[in-house]
Amino acid sequence: MIRHIVFFSLKQASQTEDVVRRLSRLGTIPGSTFFKVTPNLKADQIANEIDIVVYGEFPDVETLRAYKRHPTYAEVTASVRPLREMRFAADVEI
């Protein structure tokens, strides 16, 4: 199984709800066995720069690659890119 985890910081924190809504469309793309987009609780005592977390589970790397090639993925990322400050992603096999 592949865990796909993406962290976003936004240019304007006031846009969090809108960006969560946009990113949630990614969950409609076939292939994930679990998918969640959520605002960061910002409960860490050291760093709280991340505004939104995208978490998905995929059965294998090919399914994850197909997800990233899907037209909805391109549409959503294009709509979110101008609103974000930073994006960090990790894909880990467990």
ChimeraX attribute file (.defattr): number of C-alpha atoms within 10 A of each C-alpha:
attribute: neighborCount
match mode: 1-to-1
recipient: residues
	/A:1	12
	/A:2	19
	/A:3	21
	/A:4	19
	/A:5	18
	/A:6	17
	/A:7	18
	/A:8	24
	/A:9	20
	/A:10	21
	/A:11	14
	/A:12	11
	/A:13	14
	/A:14	9
	/A:15	13
	/A:16	21
	/A:17	13
	/A:18	12
	/A:19	24
	/A:20	19
	/A:21	12
	/A:22	16
	/A:23	21
	/A:24	16
	/A:25	14
	/A:26	24
	/A:27	20
	/A:28	12
	/A:29	15
	/A:30	13
	/A:31	19
	/A:32	21
	/A:33	11
	/A:34	12
	/A:35	19
	/A:36	15
	/A:37	21
	/A:38	17
	/A:39	16
	/A:40	18
	/A:41	11
	/A:42	13
	/A:43	8
	/A:44	9
	/A:45	6
	/A:46	7
	/A:47	8
	/A:48	12
	/A:49	14
	/A:50	20
	/A:51	24
	/A:52	25
	/A:53	22
	/A:54	21
	/A:55	20
	/A:56	21
	/A:57	21
	/A:58	22
	/A:59	15
	/A:60	14
	/A:61	16
	/A:62	12
	/A:63	16
	/A:64	20
	/A:65	12
	/A:66	13
	/A:67	21
	/A:68	15
	/A:69	11
	/A:70	13
	/A:71	10
	/A:72	16
	/A:73	18
	/A:74	13
	/A:75	13
	/A:76	16
	/A:77	14
	/A:78	11
	/A:79	13
	/A:80	16
	/A:81	14
	/A:82	10
	/A:83	18
	/A:84	19
	/A:85	13
	/A:86	14
	/A:87	14
	/A:88	11
	/A:89	13
	/A:90	12
	/A:91	16
	/A:92	12
	/A:93	13
	/A:94	6
